[in-house]
Amino acid sequence: MLDLSFILGFIGLAVGLIIGIFIFSAVEDSITCPDETTQQGGNESCTRATQIAWTVIGILPISLFMTIFTIFGGISKLGYTM
């Protein structure tokens, strides 16, 4: 049977991913990258920054899962503690 900390961790993962996508989508809509024909360097930097930000949003739910899993005692039940 699944442990409560595992289930709550997955719920936190899903909620964190949804909230992160909603927040970052709103932020990305407000960012206006410069035109590629007039400022090629600025456009590349802006595009790279938004891609890195999407990567961070993708990693955030994994961290949230591990945090919630640990808070509800999941790590101690795995036998990794001393």
N, C-alpha and C positions, 0 to 999 in steps of 0.2 A: 504494500500500500504506500502511496505517496505521502510524504511528510508535509505538514502544514507550511513549514518554511519554504519548501520547494514550490508549492502551489502559489503562495503569496509572492515569491520571487518572480515567477512567470507572469503573474498579474501585474506586478510592478514593471516588469520588462515591457509588456504590451502597452500599459498606460504611459510609461516614459517615452516610448517610441512615438506614440500618437501625439502626445503633447509636444515633443521635440519637433516633429514634422510640421505641426500647425504653427508653432512659433517661428521656426526657421523659414517656412514658406512665406509668412507675412513679412519677415525681415528681408528676404531675398527679393520680394516684389518692390520693396522701397529702395533697393540698391540700383543705381543706374550706372552701368559700366560705360566708359567712354567709347566712342565709335572706333571701330578697328581701322578705318581708312585714315582718320585724322591722328589718332594716338594709339599706335599699335602696341607699344610697351605698356601703356596704362590699361589697355583692354586685356592683355595677357595676364597682368598682375591681378586684375579684378576677377577674371575668370578662374585663375588658380586659387584665389582666396575663397571664392564661393565653393569650389570643389573640395577644398580642405575643410571648410565648414560643414559640408554635407557628410564628409567622412567622420568628423567629430560627432555629429548628430547620430550617425550609425553606430558608433562605439558607446555612446552614452547609455543606452538601455542595458548593455552588458554590465557596465559598472553598477547601474541601479539594481540589476538582478542580484549581483554578488553582495551588495550592501544590504538589501532586504533579506536575502538568504542568511547572511551572517547575523543580522539583528534578531531574527526569529529563531536563532539557535541551530541553524542547519549545519554549520561547520563543526560544531562540537559533536554532532551525531554521526559524522563521517569518520571519526576516529583520528583526525589529524592533530588534535590538541595534546598537550603533554600532561 
